[in-house]
Amino acid sequence: MARITKKQRKKQLKHDAFRDTTMDFYDRLSHRTEGRGRAILYVAVALVAAAILFSVYSWWSGRRADEARLALGKAIEIADAPVVTGTPLPNETGPTFPNERERAQKAVEEFQKVQSKYGAPFNELARYFAAVNLLTVDRNKGLSELDAISKGGNAEVSARAKFALAQSKEADAQYDAAAALYQELLQGKDKVVSDNTLNLRLANVYERQDKKDEAANLLFRMIEASRKEQQDKKEGKTATESASIRAAADKLQTLSPERYAQLPPEPVAKNAPPF
């Protein structure tokens, strides 16, 4: 048997000391995690499963939203389809209807399908569009639906429903009710419909109620504020009046030429030609 030299023995002792230190650390670590391995495995599997489920849900919800948009777009296409009497034009590729009632009925059916199949916000939009088209098919039912939608749910859809309801009341000569709804929209926080549009409709109601002074004052304030705002803009900005302001100016000129003459001058666009 070969003799072990002092040098070999010293080297072996160092190796054993390293092994003992390493194994001691491993033993302590094993002792600390003893009984936890299964739990750690469960947590890891749960995290992976959650990530997979989230990916699947994101894919599914995105696909579902795309389906809802397509269905809503199809219903809107029907609601906007032309009414054609006689033979349709040869280049007409979309749907056509012989009268507005049939078109509205078909649109209501399509919007109601979207409403029943998909979640928010698509079902709320679909309900609003269905109610608007119901005005042609069953006016009382359409008005009832618009009234219900205007009182809750999505704020933007609610405001649009209230505006449609106000227009319907105005068309039915229910001017007090129409004026109240326009004023509610003017005081509301959700400016889905512009103040200028609302003020123009309210002035029209005042005129129908034979409140010409109130109508003229409202139109005057509306136009004056717009023109002053345009004049106060920095140089280089184009000064143009909106369609509602131009319509208000035309109405005021007819309704009260005296008040119209008191308006500040119409803004002129920068660098506009002198002719």
MODELLER restraints for C-alpha pairs under 7 A, 6 or more apart:
rsr = mdl.restraints
at = mdl.atoms
rsr.add(forms.Gaussian(group=physical.xy_distance, feature=features.Distance(at['CA:68:A'], at['CA:114:A']), mean=6.94, stdev=0.5))
rsr.add(forms.Gaussian(group=physical.xy_distance, feature=features.Distance(at['CA:68:A'], at['CA:118:A']), mean=6.41, stdev=0.5))
rsr.add(forms.Gaussian(group=physical.xy_distance, feature=features.Distance(at['CA:68:A'], at['CA:122:A']), mean=6.62, stdev=0.5))
rsr.add(forms.Gaussian(group=physical.xy_distance, feature=features.Distance(at['CA:71:A'], at['CA:114:A']), mean=6.44, stdev=0.5))
rsr.add(forms.Gaussian(group=physical.xy_distance, feature=features.Distance(at['CA:72:A'], at['CA:111:A']), mean=6.87, stdev=0.5))
rsr.add(forms.Gaussian(group=physical.xy_distance, feature=features.Distance(at['CA:72:A'], at['CA:114:A']), mean=6.49, stdev=0.5))
rsr.add(forms.Gaussian(group=physical.xy_distance, feature=features.Distance(at['CA:72:A'], at['CA:126:A']), mean=6.95, stdev=0.5))
rsr.add(forms.Gaussian(group=physical.xy_distance, feature=features.Distance(at['CA:75:A'], at['CA:107:A']), mean=5.73, stdev=0.5))
rsr.add(forms.Gaussian(group=physical.xy_distance, feature=features.Distance(at['CA:75:A'], at['CA:110:A']), mean=5.21, stdev=0.5))
rsr.add(forms.Gaussian(group=physical.xy_distance, feature=features.Distance(at['CA:75:A'], at['CA:111:A']), mean=5.76, stdev=0.5))
rsr.add(forms.Gaussian(group=physical.xy_distance, feature=features.Distance(at['CA:78:A'], at['CA:95:A']), mean=6.62, stdev=0.5))
rsr.add(forms.Gaussian(group=physical.xy_distance, feature=features.Distance(at['CA:78:A'], at['CA:103:A']), mean=6.92, stdev=0.5))
rsr.add(forms.Gaussian(group=physical.xy_distance, feature=features.Distance(at['CA:78:A'], at['CA:107:A']), mean=5.67, stdev=0.5))
rsr.add(forms.Gaussian(group=physical.xy_distance, feature=features.Distance(at['CA:79:A'], at['CA:103:A']), mean=6.42, stdev=0.5))
rsr.add(forms.Gaussian(group=physical.xy_distance, feature=features.Distance(at['CA:79:A'], at['CA:104:A']), mean=6.31, stdev=0.5))
rsr.add(forms.Gaussian(group=physical.xy_distance, feature=features.Distance(at['CA:79:A'], at['CA:107:A']), mean=5.15, stdev=0.5))
rsr.add(forms.Gaussian(group=physical.xy_distance, feature=features.Distance(at['CA:81:A'], at['CA:95:A']), mean=5.93, stdev=0.5))
rsr.add(forms.Gaussian(group=physical.xy_distance, feature=features.Distance(at['CA:81:A'], at['CA:96:A']), mean=5.58, stdev=0.5))
rsr.add(forms.Gaussian(group=physical.xy_distance, feature=features.Distance(at['CA:82:A'], at['CA:96:A']), mean=5.35, stdev=0.5))
rsr.add(forms.Gaussian(group=physical.xy_distance, feature=features.Distance(at['CA:82:A'], at['CA:97:A']), mean=6.60, stdev=0.5))
rsr.add(forms.Gaussian(group=physical.xy_distance, feature=features.Distance(at['CA:83:A'], at['CA:96:A']), mean=5.81, stdev=0.5))
rsr.add(forms.Gaussian(group=physical.xy_distance, feature=features.Distance(at['CA:83:A'], at['CA:97:A']), mean=4.85, stdev=0.5))
rsr.add(forms.Gaussian(group=physical.xy_distance, feature=features.Distance(at['CA:83:A'], at['CA:98:A']), mean=5.48, stdev=0.5))
rsr.add(forms.Gaussian(group=physical.xy_distance, feature=features.Distance(at['CA:83:A'], at['CA:99:A']), mean=5.52, stdev=0.5))
rsr.add(forms.Gaussian(group=physical.xy_distance, feature=features.Distance(at['CA:83:A'], at['CA:100:A']), mean=6.45, stdev=0.5))
rsr.add(forms.Gaussian(group=physical.xy_distance, feature=features.Distance(at['CA:84:A'], at['CA:96:A']), mean=6.22, stdev=0.5))
rsr.add(forms.Gaussian(group=physical.xy_distance, feature=features.Distance(at['CA:84:A'], at['CA:97:A']), mean=5.91, stdev=0.5))
rsr.add(forms.Gaussian(group=physical.xy_distance, feature=features.Distance(at['CA:84:A'], at['CA:98:A']), mean=5.31, stdev=0.5))
rsr.add(forms.Gaussian(group=physical.xy_distance, feature=features.Distance(at['CA:85:A'], at['CA:98:A']), mean=5.44, stdev=0.5))
rsr.add(forms.Gaussian(group=physical.xy_distance, feature=features.Distance(at['CA:97:A'], at['CA:103:A']), mean=5.68, stdev=0.5))
rsr.add(forms.Gaussian(group=physical.xy_distance, feature=features.Distance(at['CA:101:A'], at['CA:136:A']), mean=6.05, stdev=0.5))
rsr.add(forms.Gaussian(group=physical.xy_distance, feature=features.Distance(at['CA:101:A'], at['CA:137:A']), mean=5.94, stdev=0.5))
rsr.add(forms.Gaussian(group=physical.xy_distance, feature=features.Distance(at['CA:104:A'], at['CA:133:A']), mean=5.16, stdev=0.5))
rsr.add(forms.Gaussian(group=physical.xy_distance, feature=features.Distance(at['CA:104:A'], at['CA:134:A']), mean=6.90, stdev=0.5))
rsr.add(forms.Gaussian(group=physical.xy_distance, feature=features.Distance(at['CA:104:A'], at['CA:136:A']), mean=6.42, stdev=0.5))
rsr.add(forms.Gaussian(group=physical.xy_distance, feature=features.Distance(at['CA:104:A'], at['CA:137:A']), mean=6.57, stdev=0.5))
rsr.add(forms.Gaussian(group=physical.xy_distance, feature=features.Distance(at['CA:105:A'], at['CA:137:A']), mean=6.26, stdev=0.5))
rsr.add(forms.Gaussian(group=physical.xy_distance, feature=features.Distance(at['CA:107:A'], at['CA:133:A']), mean=6.91, stdev=0.5))
rsr.add(forms.Gaussian(group=physical.xy_distance, feature=features.Distance(at['CA:108:A'], at['CA:130:A']), mean=4.67, stdev=0.5))
rsr.add(forms.Gaussian(group=physical.xy_distance, feature=features.Distance(at['CA:108:A'], at['CA:133:A']), mean=6.08, stdev=0.5))
rsr.add(forms.Gaussian(group=physical.xy_distance, feature=features.Distance(at['CA:108:A'], at['CA:134:A']), mean=6.61, stdev=0.5))
rsr.add(forms.Gaussian(group=physical.xy_distance, feature=features.Distance(at['CA:111:A'], at['CA:126:A']), mean=4.95, stdev=0.5))
rsr.add(forms.Gaussian(group=physical.xy_distance, feature=features.Distance(at['CA:111:A'], at['CA:127:A']), mean=6.72, stdev=0.5))
rsr.add(forms.Gaussian(group=physical.xy_distance, feature=features.Distance(at['CA:111:A'], at['CA:129:A']), mean=6.79, stdev=0.5))
rsr.add(forms.Gaussian(group=physical.xy_distance, feature=features.Distance(at['CA:111:A'], at['CA:130:A']), mean=5.47, stdev=0.5))
rsr.add(forms.Gaussian(group=physical.xy_distance, feature=features.Distance(at['CA:112:A'], at['CA:126:A']), mean=6.62, stdev=0.5))
rsr.add(forms.Gaussian(group=physical.xy_distance, feature=features.Distance(at['CA:112:A'], at['CA:127:A']), mean=6.68, stdev=0.5))
rsr.add(forms.Gaussian(group=physical.xy_distance, feature=features.Distance(at['CA:112:A'], at['CA:130:A']), mean=6.57, stdev=0.5))
rsr.add(forms.Gaussian(group=physical.xy_distance, feature=features.Distance(at['CA:114:A'], at['CA:123:A']), mean=6.11, stdev=0.5))
rsr.add(forms.Gaussian(group=physical.xy_distance, feature=features.Distance(at['CA:114:A'], at['CA:126:A']), mean=6.17, stdev=0.5))
rsr.add(forms.Gaussian(group=physical.xy_distance, feature=features.Distance(at['CA:115:A'], at['CA:122:A']), mean=6.94, stdev=0.5))
rsr.add(forms.Gaussian(group=physical.xy_distance, feature=features.Distance(at['CA:115:A'], at['CA:123:A']), mean=3.95, stdev=0.5))
rsr.add(forms.Gaussian(group=physical.xy_distance, feature=features.Distance(at['CA:115:A'], at['CA:124:A']), mean=6.87, stdev=0.5))
rsr.add(forms.Gaussian(group=physical.xy_distance, feature=features.Distance(at['CA:115:A'], at['CA:126:A']), mean=5.38, stdev=0.5))
rsr.add(forms.Gaussian(group=physical.xy_distance, feature=features.Distance(at['CA:115:A'], at['CA:127:A']), mean=6.00, stdev=0.5))
rsr.add(forms.Gaussian(group=physical.xy_distance, feature=features.Distance(at['CA:116:A'], at['CA:123:A']), mean=6.92, stdev=0.5))
rsr.add(forms.Gaussian(group=physical.xy_distance, feature=features.Distance(at['CA:125:A'], at['CA:157:A']), mean=6.51, stdev=0.5))
rsr.add(forms.Gaussian(group=physical.xy_distance, feature=features.Distance(at['CA:128:A'], at['CA:146:A']), mean=6.95, stdev=0.5))
rsr.add(forms.Gaussian(group=physical.xy_distance, feature=features.Distance(at['CA:128:A'], at['CA:157:A']), mean=6.98, stdev=0.5))
rsr.add(forms.Gaussian(group=physical.xy_distance, feature=features.Distance(at['CA:128:A'], at['CA:161:A']), mean=6.54, stdev=0.5))
rsr.add(forms.Gaussian(group=physical.xy_distance, feature=features.Distance(at['CA:131:A'], at['CA:142:A']), mean=4.78, stdev=0.5))
rsr.add(forms.Gaussian(group=physical.xy_distance, feature=features.Distance(at['CA:131:A'], at['CA:145:A']), mean=5.68, stdev=0.5))
rsr.add(forms.Gaussian(group=physical.xy_distance, feature=features.Distance(at['CA:131:A'], at['CA:146:A']), mean=5.97, stdev=0.5))
rsr.add(forms.Gaussian(group=physical.xy_distance, feature=features.Distance(at['CA:132:A'], at['CA:142:A']), mean=6.36, stdev=0.5))
rsr.add(forms.Gaussian(group=physical.xy_distance, feature=features.Distance(at['CA:134:A'], at['CA:141:A']), mean=6.81, stdev=0.5))
rsr.add(forms.Gaussian(group=physical.xy_distance, feature=features.Distance(at['CA:134:A'], at['CA:142:A']), mean=4.61, stdev=0.5))
rsr.add(forms.Gaussian(group=physical.xy_distance, feature=features.Distance(at['CA:135:A'], at['CA:142:A']), mean=4.69, stdev=0.5))
rsr.add(forms.Gaussian(group=physical.xy_distance, feature=features.Distance(at['CA:135:A'], at['CA:143:A']), mean=6.77, stdev=0.5))
rsr.add(forms.Gaussian(group=physical.xy_distance, feature=features.Distance(at['CA:143:A'], at['CA:165:A']), mean=6.63, stdev=0.5))
rsr.add(forms.Gaussian(group=physical.xy_distance, feature=features.Distance(at['CA:146:A'], at['CA:161:A']), mean=5.34, stdev=0.5))
rsr.add(forms.Gaussian(group=physical.xy_distance, feature=features.Distance(at['CA:146:A'], at['CA:162:A']), mean=6.94, stdev=0.5))
rsr.add(forms.Gaussian(group=physical.xy_distance, feature=features.Distance(at['CA:146:A'], at['CA:165:A']), mean=6.09, stdev=0.5))
rsr.add(forms.Gaussian(group=physical.xy_distance, feature=features.Distance(at['CA:147:A'], at['CA:165:A']), mean=6.80, stdev=0.5))
rsr.add(forms.Gaussian(group=physical.xy_distance, feature=features.Distance(at['CA:149:A'], at['CA:158:A']), mean=5.59, stdev=0.5))
rsr.add(forms.Gaussian(group=physical.xy_distance, feature=features.Distance(at['CA:149:A'], at['CA:161:A']), mean=6.22, stdev=0.5))
rsr.add(forms.Gaussian(group=physical.xy_distance, feature=features.Distance(at['CA:150:A'], at['CA:158:A']), mean=4.17, stdev=0.5))
rsr.add(forms.Gaussian(group=physical.xy_distance, feature=features.Distance(at['CA:150:A'], at['CA:159:A']), mean=6.24, stdev=0.5))
rsr.add(forms.Gaussian(group=physical.xy_distance, feature=features.Distance(at['CA:150:A'], at['CA:161:A']), mean=5.13, stdev=0.5))
rsr.add(forms.Gaussian(group=physical.xy_distance, feature=features.Distance(at['CA:150:A'], at['CA:162:A']), mean=4.99, stdev=0.5))
rsr.add(forms.Gaussian(group=physical.xy_distance, feature=features.Distance(at['CA:151:A'], at['CA:158:A']), mean=6.49, stdev=0.5))
rsr.add(forms.Gaussian(group=physical.xy_distance, feature=features.Distance(at['CA:152:A'], at['CA:158:A']), mean=6.20, stdev=0.5))
rsr.add(forms.Gaussian(group=physical.xy_distance, feature=features.Distance(at['CA:155:A'], at['CA:190:A']), mean=6.99, stdev=0.5))
rsr.add(forms.Gaussian(group=physical.xy_distance, feature=features.Distance(at['CA:156:A'], at['CA:190:A']), mean=6.75, stdev=0.5))
rsr.add(forms.Gaussian(group=physical.xy_distance, feature=features.Distance(at['CA:156:A'], at['CA:192:A']), mean=6.21, stdev=0.5))
rsr.add(forms.Gaussian(group=physical.xy_distance, feature=features.Distance(at['CA:159:A'], at['CA:192:A']), mean=6.54, stdev=0.5))
rsr.add(forms.Gaussian(group=physical.xy_distance, feature=features.Distance(at['CA:160:A'], at['CA:192:A']), mean=6.91, stdev=0.5))
rsr.add(forms.Gaussian(group=physical.xy_distance, feature=features.Distance(at['CA:162:A'], at['CA:181:A']), mean=6.77, stdev=0.5))
rsr.add(forms.Gaussian(group=physical.xy_distance, feature=features.Distance(at['CA:166:A'], at['CA:178:A']), mean=4.55, stdev=0.5))
rsr.add(forms.Gaussian(group=physical.xy_distance, feature=features.Distance(at['CA:166:A'], at['CA:181:A']), mean=5.62, stdev=0.5))
rsr.add(forms.Gaussian(group=physical.xy_distance, feature=features.Distance(at['CA:166:A'], at['CA:182:A']), mean=6.51, stdev=0.5))
rsr.add(forms.Gaussian(group=physical.xy_distance, feature=features.Distance(at['CA:167:A'], at['CA:178:A']), mean=6.81, stdev=0.5))
rsr.add(forms.Gaussian(group=physical.xy_distance, feature=features.Distance(at['CA:169:A'], at['CA:175:A']), mean=6.70, stdev=0.5))
rsr.add(forms.Gaussian(group=physical.xy_distance, feature=features.Distance(at['CA:169:A'], at['CA:177:A']), mean=6.51, stdev=0.5))
rsr.add(forms.Gaussian(group=physical.xy_distance, feature=features.Distance(at['CA:169:A'], at['CA:178:A']), mean=5.20, stdev=0.5))
rsr.add(forms.Gaussian(group=physical.xy_distance, feature=features.Distance(at['CA:170:A'], at['CA:178:A']), mean=5.34, stdev=0.5))
rsr.add(forms.Gaussian(group=physical.xy_distance, feature=features.Distance(at['CA:175:A'], at['CA:205:A']), mean=6.02, stdev=0.5))
rsr.add(forms.Gaussian(group=physical.xy_distance, feature=features.Distance(at['CA:179:A'], at['CA:202:A']), mean=5.97, stdev=0.5))
rsr.add(forms.Gaussian(group=physical.xy_distance, feature=features.Distance(at['CA:179:A'], at['CA:205:A']), mean=6.56, stdev=0.5))
rsr.add(forms.Gaussian(group=physical.xy_distance, feature=features.Distance(at['CA:182:A'], at['CA:198:A']), mean=6.06, stdev=0.5))
rsr.add(forms.Gaussian(group=physical.xy_distance, feature=features.Distance(at['CA:182:A'], at['CA:202:A']), mean=6.36, stdev=0.5))
rsr.add(forms.Gaussian(group=physical.xy_distance, feature=features.Distance(at['CA:186:A'], at['CA:195:A']), mean=6.17, stdev=0.5))
rsr.add(forms.Gaussian(group=physical.xy_distance, feature=features.Distance(at['CA:186:A'], at['CA:198:A']), mean=6.82, stdev=0.5))
rsr.add(forms.Gaussian(group=physical.xy_distance, feature=features.Distance(at['CA:196:A'], at['CA:244:A']), mean=6.26, stdev=0.5))
rsr.add(forms.Gaussian(group=physical.xy_distance, feature=features.Distance(at['CA:197:A'], at['CA:244:A']), mean=6.09, stdev=0.5))
rsr.add(forms.Gaussian(group=physical.xy_distance, feature=features.Distance(at['CA:200:A'], at['CA:248:A']), mean=6.34, stdev=0.5))
rsr.add(forms.Gaussian(group=physical.xy_distance, feature=features.Distance(at['CA:203:A'], at['CA:215:A']), mean=4.45, stdev=0.5))
rsr.add(forms.Gaussian(group=physical.xy_distance, feature=features.Distance(at['CA:203:A'], at['CA:218:A']), mean=6.45, stdev=0.5))
rsr.add(forms.Gaussian(group=physical.xy_distance, feature=features.Distance(at['CA:203:A'], at['CA:219:A']), mean=6.75, stdev=0.5))
rsr.add(forms.Gaussian(group=physical.xy_distance, feature=features.Distance(at['CA:206:A'], at['CA:212:A']), mean=6.48, stdev=0.5))
rsr.add(forms.Gaussian(group=physical.xy_distance, feature=features.Distance(at['CA:206:A'], at['CA:214:A']), mean=6.58, stdev=0.5))
rsr.add(forms.Gaussian(group=physical.xy_distance, feature=features.Distance(at['CA:206:A'], at['CA:215:A']), mean=5.36, stdev=0.5))
rsr.add(forms.Gaussian(group=physical.xy_distance, feature=features.Distance(at['CA:207:A'], at['CA:215:A']), mean=5.90, stdev=0.5))
rsr.add(forms.Gaussian(group=physical.xy_distance, feature=features.Distance(at['CA:216:A'], at['CA:252:A']), mean=6.04, stdev=0.5))
rsr.add(forms.Gaussian(group=physical.xy_distance, feature=features.Distance(at['CA:216:A'], at['CA:255:A']), mean=6.82, stdev=0.5))
rsr.add(forms.Gaussian(group=physical.xy_distance, feature=features.Distance(at['CA:216:A'], at['CA:256:A']), mean=6.50, stdev=0.5))
rsr.add(forms.Gaussian(group=physical.xy_distance, feature=features.Distance(at['CA:219:A'], at['CA:248:A']), mean=5.95, stdev=0.5))
rsr.add(forms.Gaussian(group=physical.xy_distance, feature=features.Distance(at['CA:219:A'], at['CA:252:A']), mean=6.33, stdev=0.5))
rsr.add(forms.Gaussian(group=physical.xy_distance, feature=features.Distance(at['CA:223:A'], at['CA:245:A']), mean=6.01, stdev=0.5))
rsr.add(forms.Gaussian(group=physical.xy_distance, feature=features.Distance(at['CA:223:A'], at['CA:249:A']), mean=6.77, stdev=0.5))
rsr.add(forms.Gaussian(group=physical.xy_distance, feature=features.Distance(at['CA:224:A'], at['CA:263:A']), mean=6.21, stdev=0.5))
rsr.add(forms.Gaussian(group=physical.xy_distance, feature=features.Distance(at['CA:224:A'], at['CA:264:A']), mean=6.55, stdev=0.5))
rsr.add(forms.Gaussian(group=physical.xy_distance, feature=features.Distance(at['CA:227:A'], at['CA:266:A']), mean=6.42, stdev=0.5))
rsr.add(forms.Gaussian(group=physical.xy_distance, feature=features.Distance(at['CA:227:A'], at['CA:267:A']), mean=6.26, stdev=0.5))
rsr.add(forms.Gaussian(group=physical.xy_distance, feature=features.Distance(at['CA:230:A'], at['CA:239:A']), mean=5.66, stdev=0.5))
rsr.add(forms.Gaussian(group=physical.xy_distance, feature=features.Distance(at['CA:230:A'], at['CA:267:A']), mean=6.54, stdev=0.5))
rsr.add(forms.Gaussian(group=physical.xy_distance, feature=features.Distance(at['CA:231:A'], at['CA:267:A']), mean=6.35, stdev=0.5))
rsr.add(forms.Gaussian(group=physical.xy_distance, feature=features.Distance(at['CA:236:A'], at['CA:270:A']), mean=6.28, stdev=0.5))
rsr.add(forms.Gaussian(group=physical.xy_distance, feature=features.Distance(at['CA:237:A'], at['CA:270:A']), mean=6.89, stdev=0.5))
rsr.add(forms.Gaussian(group=physical.xy_distance, feature=features.Distance(at['CA:238:A'], at['CA:269:A']), mean=5.03, stdev=0.5))
rsr.add(forms.Gaussian(group=physical.xy_distance, feature=features.Distance(at['CA:238:A'], at['CA:270:A']), mean=5.92, stdev=0.5))
rsr.add(forms.Gaussian(group=physical.xy_distance, feature=features.Distance(at['CA:239:A'], at['CA:267:A']), mean=5.87, stdev=0.5))
rsr.add(forms.Gaussian(group=physical.xy_distance, feature=features.Distance(at['CA:239:A'], at['CA:268:A']), mean=5.92, stdev=0.5))
rsr.add(forms.Gaussian(group=physical.xy_distance, feature=features.Distance(at['CA:239:A'], at['CA:269:A']), mean=4.54, stdev=0.5))
rsr.add(forms.Gaussian(group=physical.xy_distance, feature=features.Distance(at['CA:240:A'], at['CA:267:A']), mean=6.98, stdev=0.5))
rsr.add(forms.Gaussian(group=physical.xy_distance, feature=features.Distance(at['CA:240:A'], at['CA:269:A']), mean=6.60, stdev=0.5))
rsr.add(forms.Gaussian(group=physical.xy_distance, feature=features.Distance(at['CA:252:A'], at['CA:260:A']), mean=5.97, stdev=0.5))
rsr.add(forms.Gaussian(group=physical.xy_distance, feature=features.Distance(at['CA:253:A'], at['CA:260:A']), mean=5.30, stdev=0.5))
